[in-house]
Amino acid sequence: MLREVKAFLLRGSVLDLAVAVILGAAFGRITTSLVDDLLMPLLGIVAGGIDLTGLSWRLGKAVMT
């Protein structure tokens, strides 16, 4: 049974999926850092020195339950 599990895990599709998940998580962190630490401060400077940290958009009406 251990050989079967090892053979399944070593197939290309499982390894490709694992690599894709790791790269996706890393890319998400890089994108978040880029926006939070570089893009938003630059937009704040261009917009006259305002602080954009509390800025948010609501795309639809909030549903309260």
mmCIF file of the N, C-alpha and C atoms, coordinates in Angstrom:
data_MODEL
# 
_entry.id   MODEL 
# 
loop_
_atom_site.group_PDB 
_atom_site.id 
_atom_site.type_symbol 
_atom_site.label_atom_id 
_atom_site.label_alt_id 
_atom_site.label_comp_id 
_atom_site.label_asym_id 
_atom_site.label_entity_id 
_atom_site.label_seq_id 
_atom_site.pdbx_PDB_ins_code 
_atom_site.Cartn_x 
_atom_site.Cartn_y 
_atom_site.Cartn_z 
_atom_site.occupancy 
_atom_site.B_iso_or_equiv 
_atom_site.pdbx_formal_charge 
_atom_site.auth_seq_id 
_atom_site.auth_comp_id 
_atom_site.auth_asym_id 
_atom_site.auth_atom_id 
_atom_site.pdbx_PDB_model_num 
ATOM 1   N N  . MET A 1 1  ? 0.823   -1.190 0.000   1.00 0.00 ? 1  MET A N  1 
ATOM 2   C CA . MET A 1 1  ? 0.000   0.000  0.000   1.00 0.00 ? 1  MET A CA 1 
ATOM 3   C C  . MET A 1 1  ? 0.868   1.256  0.000   1.00 0.00 ? 1  MET A C  1 
ATOM 4   N N  . LEU A 1 2  ? 1.967   1.214  0.708   1.00 0.00 ? 2  LEU A N  1 
ATOM 5   C CA . LEU A 1 2  ? 2.860   2.369  0.758   1.00 0.00 ? 2  LEU A CA 1 
ATOM 6   C C  . LEU A 1 2  ? 3.456   2.657  -0.618  1.00 0.00 ? 2  LEU A C  1 
ATOM 7   N N  . ARG A 1 3  ? 3.736   1.600  -1.362  1.00 0.00 ? 3  ARG A N  1 
ATOM 8   C CA . ARG A 1 3  ? 4.258   1.798  -2.720  1.00 0.00 ? 3  ARG A CA 1 
ATOM 9   C C  . ARG A 1 3  ? 3.229   2.471  -3.615  1.00 0.00 ? 3  ARG A C  1 
ATOM 10  N N  . GLU A 1 4  ? 1.979   2.099  -3.458  1.00 0.00 ? 4  GLU A N  1 
ATOM 11  C CA . GLU A 1 4  ? 0.918   2.695  -4.269  1.00 0.00 ? 4  GLU A CA 1 
ATOM 12  C C  . GLU A 1 4  ? 0.740   4.179  -3.945  1.00 0.00 ? 4  GLU A C  1 
ATOM 13  N N  . VAL A 1 5  ? 0.807   4.511  -2.680  1.00 0.00 ? 5  VAL A N  1 
ATOM 14  C CA . VAL A 1 5  ? 0.695   5.918  -2.278  1.00 0.00 ? 5  VAL A CA 1 
ATOM 15  C C  . VAL A 1 5  ? 1.880   6.704  -2.815  1.00 0.00 ? 5  VAL A C  1 
ATOM 16  N N  . LYS A 1 6  ? 3.070   6.141  -2.707  1.00 0.00 ? 6  LYS A N  1 
ATOM 17  C CA . LYS A 1 6  ? 4.265   6.808  -3.213  1.00 0.00 ? 6  LYS A CA 1 
ATOM 18  C C  . LYS A 1 6  ? 4.180   6.992  -4.728  1.00 0.00 ? 6  LYS A C  1 
ATOM 19  N N  . ALA A 1 7  ? 3.704   5.990  -5.431  1.00 0.00 ? 7  ALA A N  1 
ATOM 20  C CA . ALA A 1 7  ? 3.561   6.103  -6.882  1.00 0.00 ? 7  ALA A CA 1 
ATOM 21  C C  . ALA A 1 7  ? 2.542   7.169  -7.253  1.00 0.00 ? 7  ALA A C  1 
ATOM 22  N N  . PHE A 1 8  ? 1.454   7.251  -6.491  1.00 0.00 ? 8  PHE A N  1 
ATOM 23  C CA . PHE A 1 8  ? 0.445   8.276  -6.753  1.00 0.00 ? 8  PHE A CA 1 
ATOM 24  C C  . PHE A 1 8  ? 1.012   9.672  -6.522  1.00 0.00 ? 8  PHE A C  1 
ATOM 25  N N  . LEU A 1 9  ? 1.742   9.847  -5.425  1.00 0.00 ? 9  LEU A N  1 
ATOM 26  C CA . LEU A 1 9  ? 2.283   11.164 -5.099  1.00 0.00 ? 9  LEU A CA 1 
ATOM 27  C C  . LEU A 1 9  ? 3.379   11.612 -6.067  1.00 0.00 ? 9  LEU A C  1 
ATOM 28  N N  . LEU A 1 10 ? 4.081   10.662 -6.641  1.00 0.00 ? 10 LEU A N  1 
ATOM 29  C CA . LEU A 1 10 ? 5.162   11.003 -7.548  1.00 0.00 ? 10 LEU A CA 1 
ATOM 30  C C  . LEU A 1 10 ? 4.710   11.188 -8.990  1.00 0.00 ? 10 LEU A C  1 
ATOM 31  N N  . ARG A 1 11 ? 3.433   10.981 -9.247  1.00 0.00 ? 11 ARG A N  1 
ATOM 32  C CA . ARG A 1 11 ? 2.931   11.260 -10.593 1.00 0.00 ? 11 ARG A CA 1 
ATOM 33  C C  . ARG A 1 11 ? 3.042   12.743 -10.865 1.00 0.00 ? 11 ARG A C  1 
ATOM 34  N N  . GLY A 1 12 ? 3.185   13.108 -12.111 1.00 0.00 ? 12 GLY A N  1 
ATOM 35  C CA . GLY A 1 12 ? 3.397   14.500 -12.495 1.00 0.00 ? 12 GLY A CA 1 
ATOM 36  C C  . GLY A 1 12 ? 2.286   15.443 -12.083 1.00 0.00 ? 12 GLY A C  1 
ATOM 37  N N  . SER A 1 13 ? 1.044   15.021 -12.170 1.00 0.00 ? 13 SER A N  1 
ATOM 38  C CA . SER A 1 13 ? -0.054  15.935 -11.904 1.00 0.00 ? 13 SER A CA 1 
ATOM 39  C C  . SER A 1 13 ? -0.111  16.351 -10.440 1.00 0.00 ? 13 SER A C  1 
ATOM 40  N N  . VAL A 1 14 ? 0.198   15.457 -9.519  1.00 0.00 ? 14 VAL A N  1 
ATOM 41  C CA . VAL A 1 14 ? 0.174   15.790 -8.102  1.00 0.00 ? 14 VAL A CA 1 
ATOM 42  C C  . VAL A 1 14 ? 1.306   16.753 -7.772  1.00 0.00 ? 14 VAL A C  1 
ATOM 43  N N  . LEU A 1 15 ? 2.486   16.495 -8.309  1.00 0.00 ? 15 LEU A N  1 
ATOM 44  C CA . LEU A 1 15 ? 3.620   17.388 -8.077  1.00 0.00 ? 15 LEU A CA 1 
ATOM 45  C C  . LEU A 1 15 ? 3.382   18.754 -8.707  1.00 0.00 ? 15 LEU A C  1 
ATOM 46  N N  . ASP A 1 16 ? 2.809   18.780 -9.890  1.00 0.00 ? 16 ASP A N  1 
ATOM 47  C CA . ASP A 1 16 ? 2.496   20.051 -10.548 1.00 0.00 ? 16 ASP A CA 1 
ATOM 48  C C  . ASP A 1 16 ? 1.500   20.860 -9.729  1.00 0.00 ? 16 ASP A C  1 
ATOM 49  N N  . LEU A 1 17 ? 0.513   20.186 -9.171  1.00 0.00 ? 17 LEU A N  1 
ATOM 50  C CA . LEU A 1 17 ? -0.478  20.863 -8.337  1.00 0.00 ? 17 LEU A CA 1 
ATOM 51  C C  . LEU A 1 17 ? 0.162   21.438 -7.080  1.00 0.00 ? 17 LEU A C  1 
ATOM 52  N N  . ALA A 1 18 ? 1.042   20.683 -6.455  1.00 0.00 ? 18 ALA A N  1 
ATOM 53  C CA . ALA A 1 18 ? 1.722   21.170 -5.251  1.00 0.00 ? 18 ALA A CA 1 
ATOM 54  C C  . ALA A 1 18 ? 2.577   22.395 -5.558  1.00 0.00 ? 18 ALA A C  1 
ATOM 55  N N  . VAL A 1 19 ? 3.301   22.363 -6.656  1.00 0.00 ? 19 VAL A N  1 
ATOM 56  C CA . VAL A 1 19 ? 4.123   23.508 -7.055  1.00 0.00 ? 19 VAL A CA 1 
ATOM 57  C C  . VAL A 1 19 ? 3.245   24.705 -7.371  1.00 0.00 ? 19 VAL A C  1 
ATOM 58  N N  . ALA A 1 20 ? 2.135   24.487 -8.029  1.00 0.00 ? 20 ALA A N  1 
ATOM 59  C CA . ALA A 1 20 ? 1.219   25.586 -8.377  1.00 0.00 ? 20 ALA A CA 1 
ATOM 60  C C  . ALA A 1 20 ? 0.641   26.233 -7.122  1.00 0.00 ? 20 ALA A C  1 
ATOM 61  N N  . VAL A 1 21 ? 0.302   25.444 -6.119  1.00 0.00 ? 21 VAL A N  1 
ATOM 62  C CA . VAL A 1 21 ? -0.237  25.995 -4.878  1.00 0.00 ? 21 VAL A CA 1 
ATOM 63  C C  . VAL A 1 21 ? 0.817   26.841 -4.170  1.00 0.00 ? 21 VAL A C  1 
ATOM 64  N N  . ILE A 1 22 ? 2.039   26.359 -4.109  1.00 0.00 ? 22 ILE A N  1 
ATOM 65  C CA . ILE A 1 22 ? 3.119   27.101 -3.454  1.00 0.00 ? 22 ILE A CA 1 
ATOM 66  C C  . ILE A 1 22 ? 3.406   28.392 -4.209  1.00 0.00 ? 22 ILE A C  1 
ATOM 67  N N  . LEU A 1 23 ? 3.500   28.330 -5.523  1.00 0.00 ? 23 LEU A N  1 
ATOM 68  C CA . LEU A 1 23 ? 3.754   29.537 -6.311  1.00 0.00 ? 23 LEU A CA 1 
ATOM 69  C C  . LEU A 1 23 ? 2.597   30.523 -6.223  1.00 0.00 ? 23 LEU A C  1 
ATOM 70  N N  . GLY A 1 24 ? 1.375   30.025 -6.192  1.00 0.00 ? 24 GLY A N  1 
ATOM 71  C CA . GLY A 1 24 ? 0.212   30.901 -6.059  1.00 0.00 ? 24 GLY A CA 1 
ATOM 72  C C  . GLY A 1 24 ? 0.213   31.644 -4.739  1.00 0.00 ? 24 GLY A C  1 
ATOM 73  N N  . ALA A 1 25 ? 0.548   30.962 -3.666  1.00 0.00 ? 25 ALA A N  1 
ATOM 74  C CA . ALA A 1 25 ? 0.611   31.616 -2.355  1.00 0.00 ? 25 ALA A CA 1 
ATOM 75  C C  . ALA A 1 25 ? 1.708   32.667 -2.324  1.00 0.00 ? 25 ALA A C  1 
ATOM 76  N N  . ALA A 1 26 ? 2.864   32.342 -2.882  1.00 0.00 ? 26 ALA A N  1 
ATOM 77  C CA . ALA A 1 26 ? 3.966   33.304 -2.906  1.00 0.00 ? 26 ALA A CA 1 
ATOM 78  C C  . ALA A 1 26 ? 3.616   34.506 -3.781  1.00 0.00 ? 26 ALA A C  1 
ATOM 79  N N  . PHE A 1 27 ? 2.986   34.274 -4.923  1.00 0.00 ? 27 PHE A N  1 
ATOM 80  C CA . PHE A 1 27 ? 2.618   35.377 -5.806  1.00 0.00 ? 27 PHE A CA 1 
ATOM 81  C C  . PHE A 1 27 ? 1.579   36.273 -5.151  1.00 0.00 ? 27 PHE A C  1 
ATOM 82  N N  . GLY A 1 28 ? 0.669   35.678 -4.401  1.00 0.00 ? 28 GLY A N  1 
ATOM 83  C CA . GLY A 1 28 ? -0.329  36.473 -3.675  1.00 0.00 ? 28 GLY A CA 1 
ATOM 84  C C  . GLY A 1 28 ? 0.316   37.383 -2.652  1.00 0.00 ? 28 GLY A C  1 
ATOM 85  N N  . ARG A 1 29 ? 1.293   36.887 -1.927  1.00 0.00 ? 29 ARG A N  1 
ATOM 86  C CA . ARG A 1 29 ? 2.000   37.709 -0.939  1.00 0.00 ? 29 ARG A CA 1 
ATOM 87  C C  . ARG A 1 29 ? 2.788   38.819 -1.610  1.00 0.00 ? 29 ARG A C  1 
ATOM 88  N N  . ILE A 1 30 ? 3.423   38.512 -2.729  1.00 0.00 ? 30 ILE A N  1 
ATOM 89  C CA . ILE A 1 30 ? 4.190   39.535 -3.447  1.00 0.00 ? 30 ILE A CA 1 
ATOM 90  C C  . ILE A 1 30 ? 3.265   40.623 -3.971  1.00 0.00 ? 30 ILE A C  1 
ATOM 91  N N  . THR A 1 31 ? 2.124   40.236 -4.520  1.00 0.00 ? 31 THR A N  1 
ATOM 92  C CA . THR A 1 31 ? 1.171   41.216 -5.036  1.00 0.00 ? 31 THR A CA 1 
ATOM 93  C C  . THR A 1 31 ? 0.626   42.094 -3.920  1.00 0.00 ? 31 THR A C  1 
ATOM 94  N N  . THR A 1 32 ? 0.272   41.505 -2.794  1.00 0.00 ? 32 THR A N  1 
ATOM 95  C CA . THR A 1 32 ? -0.232  42.277 -1.660  1.00 0.00 ? 32 THR A CA 1 
ATOM 96  C C  . THR A 1 32 ? 0.816   43.260 -1.159  1.00 0.00 ? 32 THR A C  1 
ATOM 97  N N  . SER A 1 33 ? 2.036   42.804 -1.045  1.00 0.00 ? 33 SER A N  1 
ATOM 98  C CA . SER A 1 33 ? 3.115   43.683 -0.592  1.00 0.00 ? 33 SER A CA 1 
ATOM 99  C C  . SER A 1 33 ? 3.368   44.809 -1.580  1.00 0.00 ? 33 SER A C  1 
ATOM 100 N N  . LEU A 1 34 ? 3.339   44.518 -2.853  1.00 0.00 ? 34 LEU A N  1 
ATOM 101 C CA . LEU A 1 34 ? 3.554   45.532 -3.877  1.00 0.00 ? 34 LEU A CA 1 
ATOM 102 C C  . LEU A 1 34 ? 2.480   46.614 -3.815  1.00 0.00 ? 34 LEU A C  1 
ATOM 103 N N  . VAL A 1 35 ? 1.240   46.204 -3.671  1.00 0.00 ? 35 VAL A N  1 
ATOM 104 C CA . VAL A 1 35 ? 0.146   47.179 -3.610  1.00 0.00 ? 35 VAL A CA 1 
ATOM 105 C C  . VAL A 1 35 ? 0.202   47.975 -2.313  1.00 0.00 ? 35 VAL A C  1 
ATOM 106 N N  . ASP A 1 36 ? 0.370   47.294 -1.172  1.00 0.00 ? 36 ASP A N  1 
ATOM 107 C CA . ASP A 1 36 ? 0.340   47.972 0.123   1.00 0.00 ? 36 ASP A CA 1 
ATOM 108 C C  . ASP A 1 36 ? 1.544   48.871 0.358   1.00 0.00 ? 36 ASP A C  1 
ATOM 109 N N  . ASP A 1 37 ? 2.720   48.446 -0.074  1.00 0.00 ? 37 ASP A N  1 
ATOM 110 C CA . ASP A 1 37 ? 3.942   49.151 0.266   1.00 0.00 ? 37 ASP A CA 1 
ATOM 111 C C  . ASP A 1 37 ? 4.464   50.074 -0.825  1.00 0.00 ? 37 ASP A C  1 
ATOM 112 N N  . LEU A 1 38 ? 4.012   49.912 -2.050  1.00 0.00 ? 38 LEU A N  1 
ATOM 113 C CA . LEU A 1 38 ? 4.537   50.735 -3.136  1.00 0.00 ? 38 LEU A CA 1 
ATOM 114 C C  . LEU A 1 38 ? 3.447   51.525 -3.858  1.00 0.00 ? 38 LEU A C  1 
ATOM 115 N N  . LEU A 1 39 ? 2.443   50.830 -4.334  1.00 0.00 ? 39 LEU A N  1 
ATOM 116 C CA . LEU A 1 39 ? 1.431   51.471 -5.163  1.00 0.00 ? 39 LEU A CA 1 
ATOM 117 C C  . LEU A 1 39 ? 0.553   52.453 -4.378  1.00 0.00 ? 39 LEU A C  1 
ATOM 118 N N  . MET A 1 40 ? 0.023   52.042 -3.234  1.00 0.00 ? 40 MET A N  1 
ATOM 119 C CA . MET A 1 40 ? -0.873  52.908 -2.472  1.00 0.00 ? 40 MET A CA 1 
ATOM 120 C C  . MET A 1 40 ? -0.170  54.159 -1.931  1.00 0.00 ? 40 MET A C  1 
ATOM 121 N N  . PRO A 1 41 ? 1.053   54.060 -1.397  1.00 0.00 ? 41 PRO A N  1 
ATOM 122 C CA . PRO A 1 41 ? 1.727   55.296 -0.983  1.00 0.00 ? 41 PRO A CA 1 
ATOM 123 C C  . PRO A 1 41 ? 1.987   56.258 -2.148  1.00 0.00 ? 41 PRO A C  1 
ATOM 124 N N  . LEU A 1 42 ? 2.342   55.712 -3.312  1.00 0.00 ? 42 LEU A N  1 
ATOM 125 C CA . LEU A 1 42 ? 2.563   56.572 -4.476  1.00 0.00 ? 42 LEU A CA 1 
ATOM 126 C C  . LEU A 1 42 ? 1.267   57.248 -4.914  1.00 0.00 ? 42 LEU A C  1 
ATOM 127 N N  . LEU A 1 43 ? 0.169   56.516 -4.896  1.00 0.00 ? 43 LEU A N  1 
ATOM 128 C CA . LEU A 1 43 ? -1.119  57.121 -5.236  1.00 0.00 ? 43 LEU A CA 1 
ATOM 129 C C  . LEU A 1 43 ? -1.509  58.191 -4.223  1.00 0.00 ? 43 LEU A C  1 
ATOM 130 N N  . GLY A 1 44 ? -1.181  57.982 -2.962  1.00 0.00 ? 44 GLY A N  1 
ATOM 131 C CA . GLY A 1 44 ? -1.459  58.983 -1.940  1.00 0.00 ? 44 GLY A CA 1 
ATOM 132 C C  . GLY A 1 44 ? -0.673  60.256 -2.171  1.00 0.00 ? 44 GLY A C  1 
ATOM 133 N N  . ILE A 1 45 ? 0.578   60.125 -2.574  1.00 0.00 ? 45 ILE A N  1 
ATOM 134 C CA . ILE A 1 45 ? 1.410   61.301 -2.858  1.00 0.00 ? 45 ILE A CA 1 
ATOM 135 C C  . ILE A 1 45 ? 0.866   62.047 -4.066  1.00 0.00 ? 45 ILE A C  1 
ATOM 136 N N  . VAL A 1 46 ? 0.523   61.322 -5.111  1.00 0.00 ? 46 VAL A N  1 
ATOM 137 C CA . VAL A 1 46 ? -0.003  61.935 -6.325  1.00 0.00 ? 46 VAL A CA 1 
ATOM 138 C C  . VAL A 1 46 ? -1.343  62.625 -6.046  1.00 0.00 ? 46 VAL A C  1 
ATOM 139 N N  . ALA A 1 47 ? -2.147  62.073 -5.161  1.00 0.00 ? 47 ALA A N  1 
ATOM 140 C CA . ALA A 1 47 ? -3.458  62.625 -4.853  1.00 0.00 ? 47 ALA A CA 1 
ATOM 141 C C  . ALA A 1 47 ? -3.390  63.763 -3.834  1.00 0.00 ? 47 ALA A C  1 
ATOM 142 N N  . GLY A 1 48 ? -2.215  64.242 -3.531  1.00 0.00 ? 48 GLY A N  1 
ATOM 143 C CA . GLY A 1 48 ? -2.087  65.390 -2.640  1.00 0.00 ? 48 GLY A CA 1 
ATOM 144 C C  . GLY A 1 48 ? -1.721  65.041 -1.219  1.00 0.00 ? 48 GLY A C  1 
ATOM 145 N N  . GLY A 1 49 ? -1.120  63.909 -1.012  1.00 0.00 ? 49 GLY A N  1 
ATOM 146 C CA . GLY A 1 49 ? -0.665  63.539 0.315   1.00 0.00 ? 49 GLY A CA 1 
ATOM 147 C C  . GLY A 1 49 ? -1.732  62.966 1.223   1.00 0.00 ? 49 GLY A C  1 
ATOM 148 N N  . ILE A 1 50 ? -2.828  62.476 0.660   1.00 0.00 ? 50 ILE A N  1 
ATOM 149 C CA . ILE A 1 50 ? -3.872  61.910 1.501   1.00 0.00 ? 50 ILE A CA 1 
ATOM 150 C C  . ILE A 1 50 ? -3.530  60.469 1.864   1.00 0.00 ? 50 ILE A C  1 
ATOM 151 N N  . ASP A 1 51 ? -4.077  60.018 2.974   1.00 0.00 ? 51 ASP A N  1 
ATOM 152 C CA . ASP A 1 51 ? -3.852  58.647 3.442   1.00 0.00 ? 51 ASP A CA 1 
ATOM 153 C C  . ASP A 1 51 ? -4.942  57.746 2.874   1.00 0.00 ? 51 ASP A C  1 
ATOM 154 N N  . LEU A 1 52 ? -4.549  56.737 2.121   1.00 0.00 ? 52 LEU A N  1 
ATOM 155 C CA . LEU A 1 52 ? -5.504  55.858 1.458   1.00 0.00 ? 52 LEU A CA 1 
ATOM 156 C C  . LEU A 1 52 ? -5.709  54.532 2.199   1.00 0.00 ? 52 LEU A C  1 
ATOM 157 N N  . THR A 1 53 ? -5.195  54.410 3.414   1.00 0.00 ? 53 THR A N  1 
ATOM 158 C CA . THR A 1 53 ? -5.275  53.121 4.102   1.00 0.00 ? 53 THR A CA 1 
ATOM 159 C C  . THR A 1 53 ? -6.700  52.741 4.474   1.00 0.00 ? 53 THR A C  1 
ATOM 160 N N  . GLY A 1 54 ? -7.566  53.708 4.729   1.00 0.00 ? 54 GLY A N  1 
ATOM 161 C CA . GLY A 1 54 ? -8.941  53.394 5.101   1.00 0.00 ? 54 GLY A CA 1 
ATOM 162 C C  . GLY A 1 54 ? -9.898  53.370 3.934   1.00 0.00 ? 54 GLY A C  1 
ATOM 163 N N  . LEU A 1 55 ? -9.401  53.540 2.725   1.00 0.00 ? 55 LEU A N  1 
ATOM 164 C CA . LEU A 1 55 ? -10.238 53.583 1.534   1.00 0.00 ? 55 LEU A CA 1 
ATOM 165 C C  . LEU A 1 55 ? -10.739 52.186 1.174   1.00 0.00 ? 55 LEU A C  1 
ATOM 166 N N  . SER A 1 56 ? -12.016 52.082 0.883   1.00 0.00 ? 56 SER A N  1 
ATOM 167 C CA . SER A 1 56 ? -12.572 50.805 0.439   1.00 0.00 ? 56 SER A CA 1 
ATOM 168 C C  . SER A 1 56 ? -13.755 51.074 -0.477  1.00 0.00 ? 56 SER A C  1 
ATOM 169 N N  . TRP A 1 57 ? -14.074 50.100 -1.314  1.00 0.00 ? 57 TRP A N  1 
ATOM 170 C CA . TRP A 1 57 ? -15.216 50.169 -2.212  1.00 0.00 ? 57 TRP A CA 1 
ATOM 171 C C  . TRP A 1 57 ? -16.165 49.041 -1.877  1.00 0.00 ? 57 TRP A C  1 
ATOM 172 N N  . ARG A 1 58 ? -17.437 49.355 -1.865  1.00 0.00 ? 58 ARG A N  1 
ATOM 173 C CA . ARG A 1 58 ? -18.449 48.325 -1.672  1.00 0.00 ? 58 ARG A CA 1 
ATOM 174 C C  . ARG A 1 58 ? -19.059 48.055 -3.034  1.00 0.00 ? 58 ARG A C  1 
ATOM 175 N N  . LEU A 1 59 ? -19.001 46.840 -3.475  1.00 0.00 ? 59 LEU A N  1 
ATOM 176 C CA . LEU A 1 59 ? -19.467 46.489 -4.819  1.00 0.00 ? 59 LEU A CA 1 
ATOM 177 C C  . LEU A 1 59 ? -20.962 46.246 -4.883  1.00 0.00 ? 59 LEU A C  1 
ATOM 178 N N  . GLY A 1 60 ? -21.571 45.982 -3.776  1.00 0.00 ? 60 GLY A N  1 
ATOM 179 C CA . GLY A 1 60 ? -23.006 45.734 -3.761  1.00 0.00 ? 60 GLY A CA 1 
ATOM 180 C C  . GLY A 1 60 ? -23.563 46.104 -2.401  1.00 0.00 ? 60 GLY A C  1 
ATOM 181 N N  . LYS A 1 61 ? -24.870 46.011 -2.269  1.00 0.00 ? 61 LYS A N  1 
ATOM 182 C CA . LYS A 1 61 ? -25.472 46.322 -0.981  1.00 0.00 ? 61 LYS A CA 1 
ATOM 183 C C  . LYS A 1 61 ? -25.124 45.240 0.025   1.00 0.00 ? 61 LYS A C  1 
ATOM 184 N N  . ALA A 1 62 ? -24.808 45.658 1.230   1.00 0.00 ? 62 ALA A N  1 
ATOM 185 C CA . ALA A 1 62 ? -24.494 44.708 2.287   1.00 0.00 ? 62 ALA A CA 1 
ATOM 186 C C  . ALA A 1 62 ? -25.769 44.023 2.753   1.00 0.00 ? 62 ALA A C  1 
ATOM 187 N N  . VAL A 1 63 ? -25.690 42.744 2.981   1.00 0.00 ? 63 VAL A N  1 
ATOM 188 C CA . VAL A 1 63 ? -26.834 41.976 3.461   1.00 0.00 ? 63 VAL A CA 1 
ATOM 189 C C  . VAL A 1 63 ? -26.584 41.677 4.927   1.00 0.00 ? 63 VAL A C  1 
ATOM 190 N N  . MET A 1 64 ? -27.453 42.215 5.793   1.00 0.00 ? 64 MET A N  1 
ATOM 191 C CA . MET A 1 64 ? -27.330 41.974 7.232   1.00 0.00 ? 64 MET A CA 1 
ATOM 192 C C  . MET A 1 64 ? -28.308 40.880 7.629   1.00 0.00 ? 64 MET A C  1 
ATOM 193 N N  . THR A 1 65 ? -27.812 39.888 8.336   1.00 0.00 ? 65 THR A N  1 
ATOM 194 C CA . THR A 1 65 ? -28.709 38.819 8.775   1.00 0.00 ? 65 THR A CA 1 
ATOM 195 C C  . THR A 1 65 ? -28.858 38.841 10.268  1.00 0.00 ? 65 THR A C  1 
# 
